[in-house]
Amino acid sequence: MSTFKSMAISSSALSAQRLRMNVLSTNLANAQTTRTEEGGAYRRRDVIFTAKPTGDQFGDYLDGTYNAKLAKVQVTGIHQDQGAPRRVLDPSHPDADLDGYVEMPNVQVMSEMVNMISATRAYEANATALNETKQMAMKALEIGR
């Protein structure tokens, strides 16, 4: 496998996990937002990842990586959760309905924090893999001197 393919795979994962952390941060920041531009309470969002094959079949065949089925991470989109908002009794809230209930975002802070830790660990692992690949390439260049 070429060094550049390895770097491309790690860098695609770094970009994807960075976007995931940004979306998770937005979810956490809006955990109490009861009004949005679309109307109603904020709805949590999730990033959708897909595997995208690296290179082309002919190039992979020449590289000897045809059977390896290497894939980069590609962000397909950001999904808005359609789950029902939580209803909280708070008659003094400006967004309360006639019965005194307020529709709150469907964001679970603890779940978002666990997802944030997972995204951070994945980011760190890919950063380490990228740095190790870079160090191996540098060592290979030193051997060639």
Residue pairs with C-beta under 8 A, 6 or more apart in sequence:
1 63
1 65
1 68
1 70
2 63
3 133
3 136
3 137
3 140
5 54
5 55
5 63
5 65
5 70
6 129
6 133
7 130
7 133
7 134
8 54
8 72
9 54
9 70
9 71
9 72
9 73
10 126
10 127
10 129
10 130
10 133
11 130
12 52
12 72
12 73
12 74
13 72
13 73
13 122
13 123
13 126
14 123
14 126
14 127
14 130
15 73
15 75
16 47
16 49
16 73
16 74
16 75
17 119
17 120
17 122
17 123
17 126
18 123
19 47
19 75
20 47
20 115
20 119
21 116
21 119
21 120
21 123
23 45
23 46
23 47
23 78
24 112
24 115
24 116
24 119
25 116
26 45
27 44
27 45
27 107
27 112
28 107
28 109
28 112
28 113
28 116
30 42
30 105
30 107
31 42
31 105
31 107
31 109
31 112
32 104
32 105
33 41
33 42
33 105
34 41
34 42
34 93
34 95
34 102
34 103
34 104
34 105
35 41
35 95
36 42
40 85
40 103
41 85
41 103
41 104
41 105
41 106
42 105
42 107
43 80
43 81
43 82
43 83
43 85
43 105
43 106
44 80
44 81
44 83
44 105
44 106
44 107
44 112
45 78
45 79
45 80
45 81
46 78
46 79
46 81
47 75
47 77
47 78
47 79
48 75
48 76
48 77
48 78
48 79
49 73
49 74
49 75
49 76
50 73
50 74
50 76
51 71
51 72
51 73
51 74
52 71
52 72
52 73
52 74
53 69
53 70
53 71
53 72
54 60
54 70
54 71
54 72
55 63
55 65
55 70
57 66
60 66
60 68
60 70
81 106
83 106
84 106
85 103
85 104
85 105
85 106
86 103
86 104
86 105
86 106
87 101
87 102
87 103
87 104
88 101
88 102
88 104
89 100
89 101
89 102
90 96
90 100
90 101
90 102
91 100
93 102
95 102
95 103
96 102
97 103
